[in-house]
């Protein structure tokens, strides 16, 4: 079965020919993963020859950068290394945001307090002998008012 050759538009990001440049995508990725002393050691190794060596391999001017007027060079870099963009992260759904919020300890404490408060609002302590209900207290208070305070005409 003959293999079908991919055109440059079908190739993924950073799968192009790196023969024009001295660095591959994998080499650049490995440099980006390093930090601090490890990065300095790798940059100054004989493989990269420091920052100037990397600039020479990528054919970039250290002060001016890339020539933005040269479309052919820009397109060649795009096919070789891919687009210089970070794809946006997919948005979280409302359900996912609520689930993440439920892992917050303060929110859990507040929810427990709310449930306890609702439960206590329905609780009615048992009556003791001689204790009056609220309605009975109002009636007793009404009948205990002095007669002088009522206006009769």
C-alpha positions as a Markdown table, in Angstrom:
| # | Residue | x | y | z |
|---|---|---|---|---|
| 1 | Unk | 0.0 | 0.0 | 0.0 |
| 2 | Unk | 1.6 | 3.3 | -1.1 |
| 3 | Unk | 2.1 | 5.8 | 1.7 |
| 4 | Unk | 0.5 | 9.2 | 1.2 |
| 5 | Unk | 2.7 | 12.2 | 1.7 |
| 6 | Unk | 1.4 | 15.0 | 3.9 |
| 7 | Unk | 1.4 | 18.5 | 2.6 |
| 8 | Unk | 2.7 | 21.3 | 4.8 |
| 9 | Unk | -0.9 | 22.4 | 5.6 |
| 10 | Unk | -1.7 | 18.9 | 6.9 |
| 11 | Unk | 1.2 | 18.7 | 9.2 |
| 12 | Unk | 0.7 | 19.4 | 12.8 |
| 13 | Unk | 2.4 | 22.2 | 14.8 |
| 14 | Unk | 6.1 | 21.9 | 14.7 |
| 15 | Unk | 6.5 | 18.9 | 12.4 |
| 16 | Unk | 8.1 | 20.8 | 9.5 |
| 17 | Unk | 11.7 | 20.4 | 8.1 |
| 18 | Unk | 14.3 | 21.7 | 10.7 |
| 19 | Unk | 17.2 | 21.4 | 8.3 |
| 20 | Unk | 17.2 | 25.2 | 7.7 |
| 21 | Unk | 17.5 | 25.8 | 11.4 |
| 22 | Unk | 19.9 | 24.3 | 13.8 |
| 23 | Unk | 17.3 | 23.4 | 16.5 |
| 24 | Unk | 14.5 | 21.0 | 16.6 |
| 25 | Unk | 11.1 | 21.5 | 18.3 |
| 26 | Unk | 12.1 | 18.8 | 20.9 |
| 27 | Unk | 15.3 | 20.6 | 21.7 |
| 28 | Unk | 13.4 | 23.9 | 22.3 |
| 29 | Unk | 10.8 | 22.1 | 24.4 |
| 30 | Unk | 13.5 | 20.5 | 26.6 |
| 31 | Unk | 15.1 | 24.0 | 27.1 |
| 32 | Unk | 11.7 | 25.4 | 28.1 |
| 33 | Unk | 11.2 | 22.7 | 30.8 |
| 34 | Unk | 14.5 | 23.6 | 32.6 |
| 35 | Unk | 14.8 | 26.4 | 35.2 |
| 36 | Unk | 17.6 | 28.1 | 37.1 |
| 37 | Unk | 21.1 | 26.5 | 37.2 |
| 38 | Unk | 20.1 | 23.5 | 35.1 |
| 39 | Unk | 19.0 | 25.8 | 32.3 |
| 40 | Unk | 22.3 | 27.9 | 32.4 |
| 41 | Unk | 24.4 | 24.7 | 32.3 |
| 42 | Unk | 22.5 | 23.4 | 29.3 |
| 43 | Unk | 22.6 | 26.7 | 27.5 |
| 44 | Unk | 26.3 | 27.1 | 28.0 |
| 45 | Unk | 27.1 | 23.5 | 26.9 |
| 46 | Unk | 28.8 | 22.8 | 23.6 |
| 47 | Unk | 25.4 | 21.7 | 22.1 |
| 48 | Unk | 24.0 | 25.2 | 22.3 |
| 49 | Unk | 27.0 | 27.6 | 22.8 |
| 50 | Unk | 25.0 | 30.0 | 25.0 |
| 51 | Unk | 22.3 | 32.4 | 23.9 |
| 52 | Unk | 24.4 | 33.7 | 20.9 |
| 53 | Unk | 24.7 | 30.1 | 19.7 |
| 54 | Unk | 20.9 | 29.6 | 19.9 |
| 55 | Unk | 20.3 | 32.9 | 18.0 |
| 56 | Unk | 22.7 | 31.8 | 15.3 |
| 57 | Unk | 21.0 | 28.4 | 14.9 |
| 58 | Unk | 17.6 | 30.0 | 14.7 |
| 59 | Unk | 18.9 | 32.7 | 12.4 |
| 60 | Unk | 17.6 | 35.6 | 14.5 |
| 61 | Unk | 19.2 | 39.0 | 15.1 |
| 62 | Unk | 19.7 | 39.5 | 18.9 |
| 63 | Unk | 18.8 | 43.2 | 18.9 |
| 64 | Unk | 16.2 | 43.4 | 16.1 |
| 65 | Unk | 14.5 | 40.0 | 16.3 |
| 66 | Unk | 12.8 | 38.6 | 13.2 |
| 67 | Unk | 12.2 | 40.6 | 10.0 |
| 68 | Unk | 8.4 | 40.9 | 10.0 |
| 69 | Unk | 8.4 | 42.0 | 6.3 |
| 70 | Unk | 9.8 | 38.7 | 5.1 |
| 71 | Unk | 6.6 | 36.6 | 4.8 |
| 72 | Unk | 8.4 | 33.6 | 3.3 |
| 73 | Unk | 10.8 | 33.4 | 6.3 |
| 74 | Unk | 7.8 | 33.7 | 8.7 |
| 75 | Unk | 5.8 | 31.1 | 6.9 |
| 76 | Unk | 8.9 | 28.7 | 6.9 |
| 77 | Unk | 9.2 | 29.2 | 10.7 |
| 78 | Unk | 5.5 | 28.6 | 11.2 |
| 79 | Unk | 5.6 | 25.3 | 9.3 |
| 80 | Unk | 8.8 | 24.3 | 11.1 |
| 81 | Unk | 8.0 | 25.2 | 14.7 |
| 82 | Unk | 4.2 | 25.8 | 14.6 |
| 83 | Unk | 2.2 | 28.8 | 15.5 |
| 84 | Unk | 3.3 | 31.0 | 18.5 |
| 85 | Unk | 0.1 | 30.7 | 20.4 |
| 86 | Unk | -1.3 | 29.0 | 23.5 |
| 87 | Unk | -4.7 | 27.4 | 22.8 |
| 88 | Unk | -7.4 | 28.6 | 25.2 |
| 89 | Unk | -8.6 | 26.3 | 27.9 |
| 90 | Unk | -12.1 | 25.0 | 27.7 |
| 91 | Unk | -14.5 | 26.8 | 30.0 |
| 92 | Unk | -15.8 | 25.0 | 33.1 |
| 93 | Unk | -19.5 | 24.2 | 33.3 |
| 94 | Unk | -21.7 | 25.6 | 36.1 |
| 95 | Unk | -22.0 | 22.2 | 37.7 |
| 96 | Unk | -18.2 | 21.9 | 37.7 |
| 97 | Unk | -17.8 | 25.3 | 39.3 |
| 98 | Unk | -20.3 | 24.3 | 42.0 |
| 99 | Unk | -18.5 | 21.0 | 42.7 |
| 100 | Unk | -15.2 | 22.8 | 43.0 |
| 101 | Unk | -16.8 | 25.3 | 45.4 |
| 102 | Unk | -18.0 | 22.5 | 47.6 |
| 103 | Unk | -14.4 | 21.6 | 48.4 |
| 104 | Unk | -13.9 | 24.9 | 50.2 |
| 105 | Unk | -13.9 | 24.2 | 54.0 |
| 106 | Unk | -15.5 | 27.5 | 54.9 |
| 107 | Unk | -18.4 | 26.9 | 52.6 |
| 108 | Unk | -18.9 | 23.4 | 54.0 |
| 109 | Unk | -19.0 | 24.8 | 57.6 |
| 110 | Unk | -21.6 | 27.4 | 56.5 |
| 111 | Unk | -23.8 | 24.8 | 54.9 |
| 112 | Unk | -23.6 | 22.6 | 58.0 |
| 113 | Unk | -24.6 | 25.6 | 60.1 |
| 114 | Unk | -27.5 | 26.4 | 57.8 |
| 115 | Unk | -28.8 | 22.8 | 58.0 |
| 116 | Unk | -28.5 | 22.9 | 61.8 |
| 117 | Unk | -30.3 | 26.3 | 62.0 |
| 118 | Unk | -33.2 | 25.1 | 59.8 |
| 119 | Unk | -33.5 | 21.9 | 61.9 |
| 120 | Unk | -33.6 | 23.9 | 65.1 |
| 121 | Unk | -36.3 | 26.3 | 63.7 |
| 122 | Unk | -38.7 | 23.3 | 63.6 |
| 123 | Unk | -37.9 | 22.1 | 67.1 |
| 124 | Unk | -40.4 | 22.9 | 69.8 |
| 125 | Unk | -39.4 | 22.0 | 73.3 |
| 126 | Unk | -41.9 | 20.0 | 75.3 |
| 127 | Unk | -44.3 | 22.1 | 77.5 |
| 128 | Unk | -43.8 | 22.1 | 81.3 |
| 129 | Unk | -46.7 | 22.2 | 83.7 |
| 130 | Unk | -48.0 | 25.7 | 84.2 |
| 131 | Unk | -46.3 | 27.1 | 81.1 |
| 132 | Unk | -48.5 | 29.1 | 78.7 |
| 133 | Unk | -48.3 | 29.3 | 74.9 |
| 134 | Unk | -47.7 | 32.6 | 73.2 |
| 135 | Unk | -51.4 | 33.0 | 72.3 |
| 136 | Unk | -52.5 | 32.3 | 75.9 |
| 137 | Unk | -50.0 | 34.9 | 77.1 |
| 138 | Unk | -51.5 | 37.6 | 74.8 |
| 139 | Unk | -55.0 | 36.8 | 76.0 |
| 140 | Unk | -53.9 | 37.0 | 79.6 |
| 141 | Unk | -52.1 | 40.3 | 79.0 |
| 142 | Unk | -55.2 | 41.8 | 77.2 |
| 143 | Unk | -57.5 | 40.9 | 80.1 |
| 144 | Unk | -55.1 | 42.3 | 82.7 |
| 145 | Unk | -55.2 | 45.8 | 81.3 |
| 146 | Unk | -56.7 | 48.4 | 83.6 |
| 147 | Unk | -60.2 | 49.6 | 82.8 |
| 148 | Unk | -59.1 | 53.3 | 82.9 |
| 149 | Unk | -56.9 | 52.8 | 79.8 |
| 150 | Unk | -59.9 | 51.9 | 77.7 |
| 151 | Unk | -61.8 | 54.8 | 76.2 |
| 152 | Unk | -65.6 | 54.6 | 76.5 |
| 153 | Unk | -67.7 | 57.3 | 75.0 |
